Amino acid sequence: MAARRRDPSSRRPLTSRSAPTVPDWPDGPVAVATGTVEVVREPGRPRAATLLVNGVPSSFVDLDDPGLLDFEYMQQAAAVVDVVAARRADLAVLHLGAGGCALARALAHRHPAARQLAVELDGELARLARVWFDLPRAPQLRLRTGEAREELTRLPDATYDVVARDVFAGDRTPEHLTTLEFVHEVRRVLRPGGVYVANCADRPPLALARAELATLAAAFTRVGVVAEPAQLRGRRYGNLLLIATDDPDLLDDAGLARTLRSLPVPARLLTGEEARTLAGAAAPLRDPQPLVDPVDEHAG
């Protein structure tokens, strides 16, 4: 689902002089509530592994390098969070979709004072991730079991600086997590000037990404998309990072654009007219309208 390149912002060495303990990760798939998870060790790095959820790469974790991010869209998301963190002393991040919590783990390393909550549908997966991957404890990182949208509606207004969506059923984001009604809930829990980042996996002609951009633009004043040039030209399937905020300056931050261009796989940030051009004539996505019983409609 996601391409991988080592994050240059990770600075810890990959080896230690004191021969660290090899983790007791299981061999082969392990059953969880929503299917299976499997830890696939990285060749030559016994304390690093990719977590597969139902056979799909979900997270990459190196126990010796908590700041490491191998998935490109996570590197891009972390770059956005770094800009927000530079402006907020009390950074609060909500993750919708947890998996192995690679992004949350890296953000805790980069921003130790940050407060994070990760919502994961599969409680057993969340439990195993904490056992297997040495995740930070509360209040640095709290894990909550539940469906992303349901849990989102239960959160207080203006609570988080960042909401990060990374939820998949197979290779697609569930439709109810892409609609305008869902995005309004995201905006509700964001503090003024907060930012929403969403991992959108799409293939040519990027119909979903275009529709999601149009949806975000219907709720926020500034939207953007981060992607590799080949993806923007519609040449292959891949992950695009969608960004939405009411902060008038965040997407114009010169450091953010520079960081994205300097990643192992350089990426472009499209905002303003370029983002509108990409969205084109796409209409915002909406929740299905409830069916009305003709008898009830005309009753009384």
C-alpha positions in Angstrom: 0.0 0.0 0.0 2.8 2.4 0.8 6.3 3.0 -0.7 9.2 3.1 1.7 12.3 5.3 1.9 14.3 6.1 5.1 13.4 9.4 6.7 16.5 11.7 6.7 15.2 13.4 9.9 16.0 10.2 11.8 19.4 10.6 13.4 19.8 7.7 15.7 22.3 5.0 14.7 20.9 1.7 13.5 23.3 -0.4 15.5 24.4 -0.4 19.1 27.7 -1.5 20.8 25.8 -3.4 23.4 24.0 -6.1 21.2 20.4 -5.3 22.0 17.9 -8.0 22.7 16.3 -9.5 19.6 12.5 -9.0 20.1 10.3 -12.0 20.6 8.1 -11.4 17.5 6.0 -14.3 16.3 6.7 -16.1 13.0 3.8 -16.0 10.6 0.3 -14.5 10.8 -1.5 -13.9 14.1 -5.3 -13.8 14.3 -6.9 -10.6 15.4 -10.5 -9.4 15.5 -10.4 -8.0 11.9 -8.3 -10.7 10.3 -4.5 -11.3 10.7 -1.4 -9.3 11.5 2.2 -10.4 10.7 5.6 -9.1 11.7 8.1 -9.4 8.9 11.6 -8.8 10.1 13.9 -6.6 8.0 16.8 -8.6 6.6 20.0 -7.8 8.5 18.1 -5.7 11.1 16.6 -8.1 13.6 15.0 -5.3 15.6 13.2 -3.7 12.6 10.1 -5.0 10.9 7.2 -4.3 8.7 3.7 -5.0 10.1 1.3 -6.5 7.7 -2.4 -6.2 8.4 -4.4 -8.7 6.4 -1.3 -9.1 4.2 -1.0 -5.4 3.4 2.0 -3.3 4.7 0.7 -1.1 7.4 3.7 0.2 9.4 7.5 -0.1 9.6 9.1 0.1 13.0 12.8 0.0 14.1 13.1 -0.5 17.9 16.6 1.1 17.8 15.4 4.2 15.9 12.1 5.6 17.2 12.3 8.6 14.9 12.5 6.5 11.7 9.7 6.7 9.1 10.1 4.5 6.0 6.7 5.1 4.4 6.8 8.2 2.2 3.4 9.5 3.1 4.3 9.3 6.8 7.5 11.3 6.2 5.3 13.9 4.5 2.8 14.0 7.3 5.5 14.3 9.9 6.9 17.3 7.9 3.5 19.0 8.2 3.3 18.2 11.9 6.7 19.7 12.5 5.5 23.0 11.2 2.5 23.0 13.5 4.7 21.9 16.4 7.0 24.8 15.9 4.0 27.1 16.6 2.3 25.1 19.4 3.9 24.5 22.8 1.2 22.0 23.8 0.9 20.0 20.6 -2.0 17.5 20.5 -2.4 14.9 17.7 -5.3 12.6 17.0 -4.6 9.5 14.8 -7.6 7.9 13.2 -6.2 4.5 12.4 -3.3 3.2 14.3 -1.8 0.0 12.9 1.7 -0.3 14.4 1.6 3.4 15.4 4.8 4.2 13.4 3.8 7.8 12.9 2.7 8.3 16.5 5.9 6.7 17.7 8.1 9.0 15.5 6.2 12.1 16.6 6.7 11.2 20.2 10.4 11.0 19.5 10.5 14.3 17.7 8.1 16.1 20.1 8.3 14.5 23.5 5.9 17.0 25.1 3.1 16.2 22.6 -0.1 14.5 23.6 -1.4 11.9 21.2 -4.5 9.7 20.9 -4.7 6.8 18.4 -8.0 5.3 17.6 -7.9 1.7 16.3 -10.9 -0.5 15.3 -9.2 -3.7 16.3 -8.4 -3.8 20.0 -6.2 -6.9 19.8 -4.1 -5.2 17.1 -3.7 -2.2 19.3 -2.7 -4.4 22.2 -0.1 -6.3 20.2 1.3 -3.1 18.7 2.0 -1.9 22.2 3.6 -5.2 23.2 5.7 -5.6 20.1 6.8 -2.1 19.2 7.7 -0.4 22.6 5.1 2.3 22.1 5.2 5.4 24.3 2.9 5.3 27.3 0.1 7.8 28.2 0.0 10.7 28.1 2.5 10.7 25.2 0.4 8.1 23.4 -3.0 6.8 24.4 -4.7 4.0 22.4 -8.5 3.8 22.1 -10.4 0.9 20.6 -13.3 1.9 18.4 -14.6 2.9 14.9 -12.9 6.1 13.8 -15.9 8.2 13.0 -17.9 7.1 16.0 -15.0 7.9 18.3 -14.5 11.2 16.5 -18.0 12.3 17.3 -17.5 11.7 21.0 -14.5 14.0 21.3 -14.9 17.6 22.6 -14.7 20.6 20.3 -11.3 22.3 19.6 -9.2 19.6 21.3 -6.4 18.8 18.7 -3.9 20.6 16.6 -3.6 17.8 14.1 -6.0 15.1 13.0 -4.3 12.4 10.9 -6.4 9.8 9.0 -4.9 6.6 8.0 -7.7 4.0 7.9 -8.0 1.3 5.2 -10.3 -1.6 4.4 -8.0 -3.4 1.9 -6.5 -0.8 -0.3 -9.3 1.8 0.1 -10.4 4.2 2.7 -13.9 3.4 4.0 -16.3 5.8 2.2 -17.9 7.1 5.4 -14.4 8.5 6.3 -14.2 10.6 3.2 -17.5 12.6 3.2 -18.2 16.2 3.9 -20.1 15.3 7.0 -17.1 13.4 8.3 -14.8 16.3 7.5 -17.0 18.7 9.4 -16.5 16.5 12.4 -12.8 16.7 11.9 -12.9 20.5 11.7 -15.0 20.6 14.9 -12.3 18.8 17.0 -9.5 20.9 15.6 -8.2 23.9 17.5 -8.2 27.2 15.6 -5.6 27.0 12.9 -5.2 23.2 13.3 -4.6 20.9 10.3 -6.1 17.7 8.9 -3.8 15.3 7.0 -5.3 12.3 5.3 -3.6 9.4 3.5 -5.4 8.8 0.2 -4.4 5.8 -1.8 -5.5 6.2 -5.4 -4.8 5.1 -8.9 -5.1 6.9 -12.3 -7.0 9.1 -13.0 -7.0 10.0 -9.3 -10.8 10.3 -9.1 -10.9 9.7 -5.4 -8.1 12.2 -4.6 -9.9 14.8 -6.7 -13.2 14.2 -5.0 -11.6 14.3 -1.5 -9.8 17.6 -2.4 -13.2 19.0 -3.4 -14.7 17.8 -0.1 -11.9 19.4 2.0 -12.3 22.7 0.1 -16.0 22.7 1.0 -15.1 22.7 4.7 -11.7 24.4 5.0 -10.3 27.7 3.6 -6.9 26.2 2.6 -6.3 22.8 1.1 -3.3 21.1 -0.5 -2.0 17.8 -1.7 1.5 16.3 -1.5 2.5 13.7 -4.0 5.4 12.6 -6.3 5.4 14.1 -9.8 4.7 10.7 -11.4 1.5 10.3 -9.3 0.3 13.8 -10.2 0.8 12.9 -13.9 -1.5 9.9 -13.3 1.2 7.3 -14.1 0.8 4.9 -11.1 -1.1 3.8 -8.0 0.2 5.4 -4.8 -0.4 7.4 -1.7 -1.2 11.1 -1.8 -1.2 13.2 1.4 -4.2 15.5 1.5 -4.0 18.6 3.8 -6.7 21.0 5.0 -6.5 23.9 7.4 -8.0 27.3 8.2 -4.5 28.7 9.0 -3.7 31.2 6.2 0.0 30.7 6.4 0.7 27.0 7.1 0.7 25.8 3.6 2.8 28.7 2.4 5.6 27.8 4.9 8.8 27.9 2.9 10.4 25.3 5.2 7.6 22.8 4.6 8.0 23.0 0.8 11.8 22.7 1.2 11.5 19.7 3.5 9.1 17.9 1.1 11.5 18.5 -1.8 14.4 17.1 0.1 12.8 13.8 1.2 14.4 10.6 -0.1 11.7 10.6 -2.7 11.1 14.3 -3.5 7.4 15.4 -3.3 5.5 18.4 -4.5 3.0 20.4 -2.5 0.1 21.7 -4.5 -2.0 24.5 -3.0 -4.2 27.3 -4.2 -4.9 27.3 -7.9 -2.8 24.1 -8.5 -4.9 22.2 -6.0 -8.1 23.6 -7.5 -7.0 22.5 -10.9 -6.3 19.0 -9.7 -9.7 18.8 -8.1 -11.3 20.0 -11.3 -15.0 19.6 -11.5 -15.2 16.9 -8.8 -18.1 17.3 -6.4 -17.8 17.0 -2.6 -18.5 13.5 -1.3 -21.6 13.2 0.9 -23.1 10.7 3.2 -25.9 8.6 1.6 -29.3 10.1 2.2 -31.5 8.0 4.4 -34.3 6.2 2.6 -37.8 7.7 3.3 -40.8 5.5 3.7 -43.5 7.0 1.5 -46.1 6.1 4.1 -44.1 8.0 6.8 -43.4 10.9 4.4 -47.1 11.7 3.9 -48.3 10.7 7.4 -50.4 13.4 9.1 
